């Protein structure tokens, strides 16, 4: 099994049954947990930017 599938199975198994009452709710919960884990991984690997770098990038969006 590849890493993505095993990570997804782990996330699903960690969600308490009472938190999920529909497929949409399950998908939302999976997405939020995935994004949180991805953010933690980015911080741990140094894939971040300073506030100044962020402001500079955002200023180009206008």
C-alpha positions, 0 to 999 in steps of 0.5 A: 500500500502506498503512503497516501493510502496508509495515511488516509486510512490512519486519519479515518480510523482516528476520527471518532464515530460521533464526529461523522454523520454524513459523507460530506462531514467525513470528507471535510474532517479528512481534509482539515486533518490532512491540511493540519498534518501537511502544515506540521510537516512543512514547519518541521522541514523548514518549508515556511516563509517569513511574514515579510516574504508573505507580505511581499508575495501577497502584494503581487496579487493585487 
